[in-house]
Amino acid sequence: MQRVQPYHYIVALAGLFILVGLVLYTIQLLPSAEGESIPIDPLTQSSASDLYDLWFTPVNIYDLSADRNLTAILFSADNNKASLLGRDRQLRWDKNFATAPLQAKISSCGNYAAVGTAGGRLHFTATDQSFSWDDEGDPVDLIAISPNGAWIAAARSNEAQGYQYIELYSQSGELQWTIETGKVINIFLSSEYLEQTNLYYTALEQGGVPKIYAVGLDGRELWVKDNEKLAAISRHGSRIAAVQGSRLITYDALGYELWRTSLPTEPQTVLFNPQNYNRILVNGSQKDGGDNFFYFDLAEDLLWTKNIGDGTLFDFTADGRHIVTSSWRHYKEDYTQMRIFDHVGLEVSNWEVAMRVEHLLVTGHPTLIVIGGDDGYINLVDLKAMITLNGNGVSAVPIYSPVSVGTIAGETKVTLFFTDESGNLVPVSRSVSMTDNPLQAALDELVRGPARGSALYRTIPDKKAWIIADYEPSTGRLILELSPDLLAIEGEVQSLNAYKSLLYTVSASPGVKEIILSSGGEPIEQFGTLKLDQPVKAHQWQKPLFVPTFSGNRYYLATQEMADSEMTDADLKELLEQVIRLSRSTLPFIPPALAVTELRATGEQLQVNFNRYFKEIFIEEAGENEILQVTLFLDALFLTAFRNSRVQKIEILVNGEPWMPPAGYPALSRIYHQNSYINPE
C-alpha cells in the first residue's frame, strides 16, 4: 500500500481552508443585493467581551451618527452596509445596499434613520423596523433629518446633465417639494420643535460662489445671503453662523445680523455651545504657527485662543462646560491624542487612543462620547473620570441648589431676580436677618447684586444706586423712590431687565397690589428707555412654568409663563409637557419620548403618571452632578404642578405604579404645606 506523504496532508489542509473560505465568502455575498434589513440576535454575555470586534471585519466608515440619548449608533461603510448598534455596541440590525451608502443619519429622538446612496436610493426606516420606505432617483449627496424624524431633506445631483436639487419628504415618504439648486455643500434641518423647523443650506452658484438659503417647510424662500457659506446652526435654530472669507457672521432665524468678527485665518469648523448659543467655538487652518482655535461670546467678543493641529476633531460636552478634541495627524502614527479643555480654555485631561480617530461624536449623554477609527472600529469613552474640577473632581460650589422649605430662626427669606448669561430672569432666595421691613431688605439685596460665584448678573447697573420703599399695608400700595442714576439706564434690554427684576422682586411680597415708581417725590413717566403707565400692578404669575436654565457652571430654575395664545385652554398635563419640552434644551439626558400619560386627582392628592422612559433619567451609581441635574428636573415638575393646582401632595408614578429611584436620588413624592424657596443661596 502506498504511503501518504507528509506534503499530501499539507495540500489537503490547504484545500480545506480554501473550501471553508469559499463557503464563507458565498454566505457573505447572499444578502448583498438591496433587500430587507437583517436583524441580529444579540449574543449572550459569554459569547464575546467585545461584540463589535467579533462581528465586523475592518471597514472604512462613510458616515457615523448617534441619537441624543446615545441609545443607538448608526454608521455606514464601504462594505455597502448601514448598521445600527445599541449603546452596548451590540448589533441591532444591518442593511445591505447595491451602491455606497455615503450618508447615514439617525434622528435626535433615536426613533428614525435615513440612508442615502451613491446609486440614488433614499432609505428611511423606524429604528425598531416597524415601517420603512424607499425612494429612487439621482445620486444622494447629502441628507438631513429633523430631530423628531418628521422631515427628511435630500440633496441630489445628476452630473451628466449638470442638474442639482433638494427634495423634502415627510415621515411617511410623501414628497413635499423639489427645489433646483447649485451644488449643495451642506444642509441642515433645524429645531426639535415642529413649528420652528426650517431648512438651511449652502449652494455653489455660477463661478463657485457660495450662497446661503433659508427655506420654510412649505418650500418658500425665507432669506438669502450672497457670497457666504453656512457654518453652523444652534440646536434650536435660533442662531446661524456664516463664513465669508476670514469673517465670521452670526444671524438670527429671520436672517438679521447679530454679530461679526474677522479672524487671522479662514474658519473651517464652527460650533455653537449647546447650552449658551451666544458662545461660539471656531477652528481655522494653521497659518505661520499662530493660534487657530478661538472661543467667542457674542456680547463679550473673544474669550480665549489656542493653537491646535490641522484636522483636529472637536466638540462640546452635552452641558457645554468642556471641549473634547482628538488629533492623530500631528501625533504618533496610529495613535490619537484626546484632550479636554474647560470653558476658560484650560486643559483638564489628556490621554492616548491606540487608533486613528476619524469620527468624534458628543451627544446629549452626560459623560459618554463615541469615537470611530479609520479601520471601522467604534468605541464609547466615558469622560467622567477624566473631567476634574479643582483637581479632585468635585466642584467648590454645587452645580445646583435644590428647592428648600422652612427658614432658620432669626432669618427671613427674600426673593430676588437676576439674569443668567442668556438674559433670562432667574429668581434667587436669599436669607437676611429678621426685619420689620422685608421689602426694603429685598430692595437693598437687589441693588447689592448676585452672590460671588453664582454665574448670575446684576440687573441694577450701579451698586451705589438706592431704592427706598414706602409701603401702606391697608391699601397694598408701594411707592418706590429711585435714585436719579436708575432713571438713566441705557439700552432697551437693560432697561427691561432692570424694570422686571424690580417689579418681580417687590411683587413676591404678599399684600403688594400696586407700585408707583417715583423720583423727587413725583411719579416718573419713563424708566430708562421704557414708557410707564402708573400705577403699575403687582405681577401675578399666570400658569407659571418652572424651567431649568444654565449659566456659567451653575444650573437654576427660571420662572416663565405660557404664551397668551396658549394660556386660556392649557391644563396641568399640557403645562407639565411644556416643562419637559423646555427642559430638554438644558438637560439633554431627558428622553425625547418621555411623556405624561395620565393625571389622577383624589381630594388634595395628585398622581402624575409617566411612561416607561421616565426611568432612563436615573443612572445607577450616579455622581453628585448627575443627581443634582435630575433633582433640578424633578423640582421643575413638582413646582409647576403645585403652583398650578390646589393639591397638597403629589406623587410620580411610572406605568401606573409607584417606583423608587436608585439610591441617592430624591423621592418621587412631595408634600406642599409651606413656602418653597427657589435657588436658595
Secondary structure, DSSP 8 states (H G I E B T S, - for coil): -----HHHHHHHHHHHHHHHHHHHHHHHHTT-SS-S-EE-----TTT-SSHHHHH-----EEEEEE-TTSSEEEEEETTTEEEEEETT--EEEEEE-SS---EEEE-TTSSEEEEE-TTSEEEEEETT-S-EEEEE-S-EEEEEE-TTSSEEEEEEEETTTTEEEEEEEETTS-EEEEEEESEEEEEEE--SSGGG--EEEEEE-GGG-EEEEEE-TTS-EEEEEET-EEEEE-TTSSEEEEEETTEEEEEETTS-EEEEEE-SS-EEEEEE-SS-TTEEEEEE---TT---EEEEETTTEEEEEE---TT-EEEE-TTSSEEEEEE-TTSSTT-EEEEEEETTS-EEEEEEESS-EEEEEE-SSSSEEEEEETTS-EEEEE-TTT--STTTT--SS-S----EE---TTEEEEEEEEE-TTS-EEEEEEEEE--S-HHHHHHHHHHH-S-TTS--B-SSS-TT--EEEEEETTTTEEEEEE-GGGGG--SHHHHHHHHHHHHHHHHTSTT--EEEEEETTEE-SEETTEE--SSEE----SSEEEEEEEETTEEEEEEEE--HHHHTT--HHHHHHHHHHHHTTT-TTS-TT--EEEEEEETTEEEEEE-GGGGGG--TT--HHHHHHHHHHHHHHHHHHHHTS--SEEEEEETTEE----TTS--SEEE--S-EESSB-
